[in-house]
Amino acid sequence: MEHPELLQRLKCIGLTGRNVKKIIETIEHKQRYKPFESLKDVVMRVKGLTYEKIVDLVENP
């Protein structure tokens, strides 16, 4: 797991510790299995990411 920018951005929106690492691992796994088609798809397939958190990620680059 080598995604320092994503790690930092997730921490900036309030996700911490093991949750951040688990979310990144889940994103990597799900993306390998089937690429995400939309932000809604990410929210539906990645436990721990809500619509609000996705909006925070998009609004806070």
C-alpha positions as CSV (number, residue, x, y, z in Angstrom):
1,M,0.0,0.0,0.0
2,E,1.9,3.0,-1.3
3,H,-0.6,5.9,-1.6
4,P,0.7,8.8,0.6
5,E,-1.4,11.4,-1.1
6,L,-4.6,9.5,-0.7
7,L,-3.6,8.6,2.9
8,Q,-3.1,12.3,3.7
9,R,-6.4,13.4,2.0
10,L,-8.4,10.8,3.9
11,K,-6.8,11.9,7.2
12,C,-7.7,15.5,6.3
13,I,-11.4,14.7,6.1
14,G,-11.4,13.0,9.5
15,L,-10.6,9.3,8.8
16,T,-7.9,8.0,10.9
17,G,-5.8,5.0,11.9
18,R,-6.8,1.5,10.8
19,N,-9.9,2.9,9.1
20,V,-7.7,4.8,6.5
21,K,-5.6,1.8,5.8
22,K,-8.6,-0.5,5.4
23,I,-10.3,1.9,3.1
24,I,-7.2,2.2,0.9
25,E,-6.8,-1.6,0.8
26,T,-10.5,-2.0,-0.1
27,I,-10.3,0.6,-2.8
28,E,-7.2,-1.2,-4.3
29,H,-8.9,-4.6,-4.1
30,K,-12.3,-3.5,-5.6
31,Q,-10.6,-1.4,-8.3
32,R,-8.6,-4.5,-9.4
33,Y,-11.7,-6.7,-9.4
34,K,-13.9,-4.2,-11.3
35,P,-13.0,-0.5,-12.0
36,F,-15.2,2.1,-10.3
37,E,-17.8,3.6,-12.6
38,S,-18.8,6.6,-10.6
39,L,-18.5,8.2,-7.1
40,K,-21.8,6.5,-6.2
41,D,-20.1,3.2,-7.1
42,V,-17.2,4.0,-4.8
43,V,-19.6,4.8,-1.9
44,M,-21.6,1.6,-2.6
45,R,-18.6,-0.7,-2.7
46,V,-16.2,0.8,-0.1
47,K,-17.4,0.4,3.4
48,G,-16.4,3.4,5.5
49,L,-16.8,6.0,2.8
50,T,-20.0,8.0,2.8
51,Y,-21.4,10.5,0.3
52,E,-20.4,13.2,2.7
53,K,-16.8,12.0,2.9
54,I,-16.6,11.7,-0.9
55,V,-17.8,15.3,-1.2
56,D,-15.2,16.4,1.4
57,L,-12.5,14.6,-0.7
58,V,-13.6,16.3,-3.9
59,E,-14.0,19.8,-2.3
60,N,-10.7,19.7,-0.4
61,P,-7.9,18.9,-2.9
